[in-house]
Amino acid sequence: MTAAPPAMESPHFIGIGGAGMSGIAKILTQRGARVAGSDARESTSVTALRAHGATVHIGHTAEHLADDASCVVISSAIRPDNPELAAARARGIPVVHRADALAALMEGTRPLAVAGTHGKTTTTSMLAVSLRSLGLDPSYAIGGDLDTPGSNAEHGTGEIFVAEADESDRSFHAYAPEVAIILNVELDHHANYGSLAEIHDSFRTFVQRVRPGGTLVISADQPGARELTERVRAAGLAEPRVLTYGLAEDADVRVLDVTPHGLTSEVTISLEGRELAFTVSVPGRHYALNAVAALAAGAALGVPADELAGALGTYTGVSRRLQPKGEANGVQVIDSYAHHPTEMTADLEAIRDAATEGRVLVLFQPHLYSRTEQLGAEMGEALALADASVVLDIYPAREDPVPGVTSALIIDAARAAGADVHHAPAKEDAPELIAGMAKPGDLVLTMGAGDVTELGPLVLDHLTD
């Protein structure tokens, strides 16, 4: 078994239950490290880590930091005044960013890093599932659970390491992949990027990190990705090899057709002069394109395209990415992680194709004050694609409130676009409200990156009542 890097033989994770942090911690436990950490509250991720032998404390206090900690691992969300972080610095314990810890785990492997403003978790998951089904046993680290809690990462015996590469804080600059995927390039993460030009510069730095002889797989359709491709080619970079994919006629891997069949799609592509057809077992054109990116990237690593195409059909979704939560009284409830207008539009269009009998209703929770301030109007326009929606108050996550920035920015824009939209200032009232609007044949989406995911089962309870 591959051992943990020497500096991480007994790491302490602050915020160990987070999506990215818990995956790294799990892989380290599987490599024999003595993993400890803390988190603000109990969660399924914390429970899963304890089952793997990690020591997890609830709450943040300097006493949780063991004397023999070899390093302290943090994410960009950890505030400088965190007592465990302050104690580590006072005691001279090395502080390692989450991305650097993941980069260390990739050493000695063939890394495949998936980047882009949207779709990273889905595409990384598609690769992990399909490569595992082919018996290649990859290691992987994903920003969401495949199915059960703790399934977001695994130490495999194969040579391939598939990782989600987060651009939000520029931490993806730590990676040196053999193959990189860039799904799209859009303005987001307003607390860290002041303009689209800054984001382009950040992605170009990521491209320059691809290993010599490596490959960049990048969208030929999305405007930001096309512009980045033009910049890379204009710079005259000999590396990496650029492989474009998409519906565009000039795509290297061209999508010829995407035919929806309820909650699945049939995809036909042209690859190296021949046609190849396969099934994607999740709805929506954007998920089909994610699968094509995964296929192109896997082929760049030497995985036979025919085999990978068949294996991609074994992927049936990931937690919170159009994940069915149940059905009651003829109403289906589905959970969506979408929180950016582009993601919201894509998921609503996908569900619209699948909802052949009834209406599409959305229970939406905005995520972050900064994102709502910059993109609230576009979120409202996206909600106009639903037949009706209920909007919760903003989920703050790591941010402090911003004067004048509320859900009203979204609600007003949605109503201006002709949408039927309601406000639920008390989250506990929202499940009954949306359930009362639903009729047999309808589809209800709980949508957002915050704790709105907890409301799906409550909606089902009210539908049953």
C-alpha positions in Angstrom: 0.0 0.0 0.0 1.3 3.5 -0.9 2.3 5.2 2.3 1.3 8.7 3.4 3.8 11.5 2.5 6.2 11.9 5.5 4.9 15.4 6.3 1.4 14.0 6.7 1.9 10.9 8.8 -0.2 12.4 11.6 -2.1 15.4 10.1 -4.7 17.5 11.9 -7.5 18.8 9.6 -9.4 21.9 10.6 -12.9 21.6 9.1 -12.3 17.9 8.4 -15.9 17.3 7.5 -15.9 19.5 4.4 -16.4 18.0 1.0 -12.8 18.5 -0.1 -11.1 18.0 3.2 -12.9 14.8 4.2 -11.8 13.1 0.9 -8.1 13.9 1.5 -8.4 12.8 5.1 -10.0 9.5 4.1 -7.2 8.7 1.5 -4.6 9.4 4.2 -6.3 7.0 6.6 -6.2 4.4 3.9 -2.5 5.0 3.4 -1.9 4.4 7.1 -1.7 8.0 8.5 -2.9 8.8 12.0 -5.6 11.3 11.0 -7.2 13.7 13.4 -9.2 16.8 13.0 -12.1 19.0 14.1 -15.3 20.3 12.6 -18.1 22.6 13.7 -20.7 19.9 14.0 -21.5 16.3 13.6 -22.2 15.1 10.1 -22.4 12.0 7.9 -18.9 12.8 6.6 -17.6 13.0 10.2 -19.2 9.6 11.0 -17.7 8.0 7.9 -14.2 9.3 8.8 -14.4 7.9 12.3 -15.4 4.6 10.8 -12.0 4.7 8.9 -10.1 5.3 12.1 -9.8 9.1 12.1 -10.2 11.0 15.4 -12.6 13.8 15.0 -13.5 16.5 17.6 -16.5 18.7 17.5 -15.9 22.4 17.9 -12.6 24.3 17.5 -10.2 24.7 20.4 -6.5 24.7 20.8 -6.7 21.6 23.0 -7.8 19.5 20.1 -4.4 19.9 18.4 -2.3 16.9 19.5 1.3 17.3 20.5 2.5 14.9 17.8 0.6 16.5 14.9 3.0 16.5 11.9 1.1 19.3 10.1 -2.2 21.1 10.1 -4.3 21.0 7.0 -6.6 24.0 6.2 -8.8 25.2 3.4 -9.3 28.8 2.3 -12.5 28.9 4.4 -10.6 28.7 7.7 -10.3 32.1 9.3 -6.9 33.3 10.5 -8.2 33.6 14.1 -9.2 29.9 14.3 -7.8 28.8 17.7 -6.4 25.5 16.3 -4.6 27.4 13.5 -3.3 30.0 15.9 -2.0 27.2 18.2 -0.3 25.4 15.2 1.6 28.6 14.3 2.6 29.4 17.8 4.0 25.8 18.2 5.8 25.9 14.8 3.7 23.1 13.3 3.7 23.3 9.5 0.4 24.6 8.0 -0.6 23.0 4.7 -3.3 24.1 2.3 -5.8 21.5 1.3 -4.7 21.7 -2.4 -1.0 21.2 -1.5 -2.0 18.1 0.6 -3.9 16.7 -2.4 -1.0 17.5 -4.8 1.3 15.5 -2.5 -1.1 12.5 -2.7 -0.9 12.7 -6.5 2.8 12.3 -6.6 3.9 9.0 -8.3 0.5 8.7 -10.2 -0.9 9.8 -13.5 -3.2 12.6 -12.4 -6.3 13.7 -14.3 -7.6 17.0 -13.0 -11.1 18.3 -13.8 -11.6 22.0 -13.7 -14.3 24.5 -14.8 -16.8 26.9 -13.2 -19.5 24.2 -13.4 -19.7 20.5 -13.7 -16.5 19.4 -12.0 -18.0 17.1 -9.5 -20.2 15.3 -12.0 -17.4 14.8 -14.6 -14.9 13.7 -11.9 -17.5 11.2 -10.6 -18.2 9.9 -14.2 -14.5 9.2 -14.6 -14.1 7.6 -11.2 -17.1 5.3 -11.7 -16.3 4.3 -15.2 -12.6 3.6 -14.6 -13.5 1.5 -11.6 -16.0 -0.5 -13.6 -13.2 -1.3 -16.1 -11.0 -2.7 -13.3 -8.5 0.1 -13.4 -8.9 0.9 -9.7 -8.1 4.6 -9.8 -7.6 6.8 -6.8 -10.0 9.7 -6.7 -11.0 12.8 -4.8 -14.4 14.4 -5.6 -16.2 17.4 -4.2 -19.3 15.4 -3.4 -20.4 11.8 -2.4 -20.9 9.3 -5.2 -23.7 7.6 -3.2 -23.1 6.8 0.5 -21.4 9.3 2.9 -17.6 9.1 2.6 -17.7 7.9 -1.0 -16.1 11.1 -2.2 -12.6 9.7 -2.2 -10.7 6.4 -2.4 -7.1 5.2 -2.4 -6.8 2.9 -5.4 -4.1 0.5 -6.5 -4.1 1.7 -10.1 -1.8 4.4 -11.6 -4.5 6.9 -12.4 -5.6 9.6 -9.9 -8.8 11.5 -10.8 -9.2 14.8 -8.9 -11.6 17.7 -8.9 -9.6 20.9 -9.3 -11.1 23.9 -7.5 -10.6 27.3 -9.2 -12.5 29.3 -6.5 -9.4 30.3 -4.5 -6.7 29.5 -7.2 -5.7 26.4 -5.3 -5.8 24.3 -8.5 -2.5 25.9 -9.4 -0.9 23.4 -7.0 -1.6 20.5 -9.3 0.5 19.2 -12.2 -1.9 16.9 -14.1 -1.0 14.6 -17.0 -4.4 15.4 -18.4 -6.6 18.4 -17.5 -10.2 19.0 -18.3 -11.6 22.5 -18.5 -15.4 22.4 -18.9 -16.1 26.1 -18.9 -14.7 29.5 -17.8 -17.2 32.0 -16.3 -17.2 34.8 -13.8 -17.9 33.5 -10.3 -16.3 33.5 -6.8 -16.6 37.2 -6.6 -14.8 37.4 -3.2 -11.6 36.1 -4.9 -11.9 37.4 -8.5 -12.5 40.9 -9.5 -13.1 40.3 -13.2 -13.5 37.7 -15.9 -10.0 38.6 -17.1 -8.6 37.5 -13.7 -10.4 34.2 -14.0 -8.9 33.7 -17.5 -5.4 34.4 -16.1 -6.0 31.9 -13.4 -7.1 29.2 -15.8 -4.2 29.9 -18.1 -1.8 29.4 -15.1 -3.6 26.0 -14.5 -3.0 25.1 -18.2 0.7 25.8 -17.8 0.8 23.4 -15.0 0.0 20.4 -17.2 2.9 18.0 -17.4 5.2 18.0 -20.5 3.6 15.7 -23.1 0.2 16.0 -21.4 -3.2 16.9 -22.8 -5.7 19.7 -22.2 -9.3 18.6 -22.9 -11.5 21.8 -23.2 -15.0 22.7 -24.4 -15.3 24.0 -28.0 -18.8 25.4 -27.2 -18.6 27.5 -24.1 -17.4 31.1 -25.0 -15.1 31.4 -22.0 -13.4 28.1 -22.8 -13.1 29.0 -26.5 -11.4 32.3 -25.6 -9.0 30.5 -23.3 -8.1 28.0 -26.0 -7.4 30.9 -28.4 -5.2 32.5 -25.8 -3.3 29.3 -25.2 -2.8 28.8 -28.9 -1.9 32.4 -29.5 0.8 32.2 -26.9 2.5 29.5 -29.0 2.8 27.0 -26.2 4.2 23.7 -27.4 2.6 22.0 -24.4 0.1 20.8 -23.7 -1.7 19.1 -26.6 -5.1 20.7 -26.9 -8.1 18.5 -27.6 -11.5 20.3 -27.9 -14.9 18.6 -27.6 -18.5 19.7 -28.1 -21.2 20.4 -30.6 -19.2 23.0 -32.5 -18.3 21.9 -36.0 -14.6 22.5 -35.4 -14.4 20.4 -32.2 -11.8 17.6 -32.3 -14.2 15.3 -30.5 -17.5 16.4 -32.0 -20.9 15.7 -30.5 -23.2 14.7 -33.4 -26.4 14.1 -31.4 -27.9 14.1 -27.9 -31.3 12.5 -27.7 -33.1 12.6 -24.4 -35.1 9.6 -23.1 -36.7 10.6 -19.9 -33.9 10.7 -17.3 -31.3 9.3 -19.7 -29.7 10.5 -23.0 -28.2 8.7 -26.0 -25.1 10.4 -27.3 -23.3 10.0 -30.6 -19.9 11.5 -31.2 -17.2 11.6 -33.9 -13.9 10.5 -32.5 -10.8 10.1 -34.7 -12.9 9.8 -37.8 -15.4 7.3 -36.6 -18.8 7.4 -34.9 -19.3 6.2 -31.4 -22.7 6.0 -29.6 -23.3 5.5 -25.8 -25.8 6.0 -23.1 -25.6 8.6 -20.3 -27.9 7.6 -17.4 -28.5 11.1 -16.2 -30.7 13.7 -17.9 -29.7 16.9 -19.7 -27.4 18.0 -22.6 -24.9 19.5 -20.1 -24.4 16.1 -18.4 -24.0 14.5 -21.8 -21.3 16.9 -22.7 -19.6 16.2 -19.3 -19.5 12.6 -20.3 -17.9 13.4 -23.6 -15.2 15.4 -21.8 -14.6 12.4 -19.5 -14.4 10.1 -22.5 -11.9 12.3 -24.3 -9.8 12.7 -21.2 -9.7 8.9 -20.5 -8.8 8.2 -24.1 -5.9 10.7 -23.7 -4.6 8.6 -20.8 -4.7 5.5 -23.1 -8.0 4.0 -22.0 -9.8 2.4 -25.0 -12.6 4.7 -26.1 -15.0 1.9 -26.9 -14.6 0.4 -23.4 -14.8 3.8 -21.7 -18.0 4.7 -23.6 -19.7 1.5 -22.4 -18.5 2.1 -18.8 -19.8 5.6 -18.7 -23.3 4.1 -18.9 -22.7 2.7 -15.4 -22.7 6.2 -13.9 -26.1 7.0 -12.5 -25.4 10.3 -10.8 -23.8 11.8 -7.7 -25.2 13.1 -4.5 -27.0 16.4 -5.0 -26.6 16.5 -8.8 -30.2 16.0 -10.0 -30.5 13.3 -7.3 -33.9 11.7 -6.9 -35.0 11.9 -3.3 -38.3 10.0 -3.6 -41.9 10.2 -4.8 -45.2 10.8 -2.9 -48.7 11.2 -4.2 -47.5 11.2 -7.8 -44.9 14.0 -7.2 -41.2 13.4 -7.7 -38.7 15.3 -5.5 -35.2 15.8 -6.9 -32.2 17.5 -5.3 -30.0 19.9 -7.3 -26.7 21.6 -6.2 -27.1 24.3 -8.8 -26.3 27.8 -7.3 -24.9 29.7 -10.3 -27.3 31.0 -13.0 -25.7 28.8 -15.7 -26.1 25.7 -13.5 -29.6 26.6 -12.6 -30.6 27.0 -16.2 -28.9 23.8 -17.3 -30.6 21.7 -14.5 -34.0 23.3 -15.2 -33.8 22.7 -18.9 -32.8 19.1 -18.2 -35.7 18.5 -15.9 -38.0 20.3 -18.3 -37.2 17.7 -20.9 -37.8 14.9 -18.4 -41.1 16.3 -16.9 -43.4 15.3 -19.7 -46.6 15.0 -17.6 -46.6 17.9 -15.1 -45.0 21.1 -13.9 -41.5 21.9 -12.6 -41.5 23.6 -9.1 -38.4 24.8 -7.5 -37.5 25.4 -3.8 -34.4 27.6 -4.2 -31.9 28.8 -1.6 -29.4 31.4 -2.8 -25.7 30.7 -1.8 -23.4 33.5 -0.6 -24.1 37.3 -0.3 -21.3 38.1 -2.8 -22.7 35.8 -5.5 -26.3 37.1 -5.0 -25.1 40.7 -5.2 -23.4 40.1 -8.5 -25.7 37.5 -10.1 -29.1 37.8 -8.3 -30.8 39.2 -11.4 -29.5 36.3 -13.5 -30.7 33.8 -10.9 -34.2 35.3 -11.0 -34.2 35.0 -14.8 -33.2 31.3 -14.5 -36.0 30.7 -12.1 -38.4 31.9 -14.8 -37.8 28.6 -16.5 -39.8 26.9 -13.7 -43.6 26.9 -13.5 -43.4 28.2 -10.0 -40.8 28.6 -7.3 -40.2 29.4 -3.6 -37.1 31.3 -2.7 -35.5 31.1 0.8 -33.2 33.6 2.4 -29.5 33.6 1.5 -27.3 30.8 2.9 -24.3 32.8 4.1 -21.7 29.9 4.4 -18.4 31.7 5.2 -19.6 35.2 4.5 -21.0 38.0 6.7 -24.2 39.8 5.6 -23.9 42.6 3.0 -26.3 45.6 3.5 -29.1 45.6 1.0 -28.3 42.2 -0.4 -31.2 39.8 0.2 -33.3 37.3 -1.7 -35.4 40.2 -2.9 -32.9 40.8 -5.6 -33.7 37.4 -7.1 -37.4 37.5 -6.4 -37.8 40.9 -8.1 -35.9 39.8 -11.1 -37.9 36.6 -11.4 -41.2 38.4 -11.2 -40.0 40.9 -13.8 -39.3 38.0 -16.1 -42.9 36.8 -15.6 -42.2 34.1 -13.0 -44.6 32.8 -10.4 -42.3 33.2 -7.3 -42.9 33.2 -3.6 -40.7 34.1 -0.6 -40.2 31.8 2.4 -38.3 33.8 5.0 -38.7 30.9 7.5 -36.9 27.8 6.1 -39.1 25.5 8.2 -42.2 26.8 6.4 -40.9 26.2 2.9 -41.5 22.4 2.6 -45.2 22.7 3.4 -45.5 25.7 1.1 -44.0 24.0 -2.0 -45.8 20.7 -1.2 -49.1 22.6 -1.1 -48.4 23.9 -4.6 -47.6 20.5 -6.1 -50.1 18.2 -8.0 -49.7 14.6 -9.3 -47.3 14.5 -12.2 -45.3 17.5 -11.0 -41.5 17.6 -10.3 -40.2 19.5 -7.3 -36.5 20.5 -7.2 -34.7 21.5 -4.0 -32.0 23.7 -5.4 -28.9 25.4 -4.0 -25.4 24.7 -2.5 -26.5 25.2 1.2 -28.7 23.2 3.6 -31.7 23.3 1.3 -30.8 19.7 0.6 -32.2 18.8 4.0 -35.7 19.9 2.9 -36.4 17.2 0.3 -37.5 14.5 2.8 -39.7 17.1 4.6 -41.3 18.0 1.3 -42.1 14.3 0.8 -43.5 14.1 4.3 -45.9 17.0 3.6 -46.9 15.4 0.2 -47.7 12.2 2.0 -49.8 14.1 4.6 
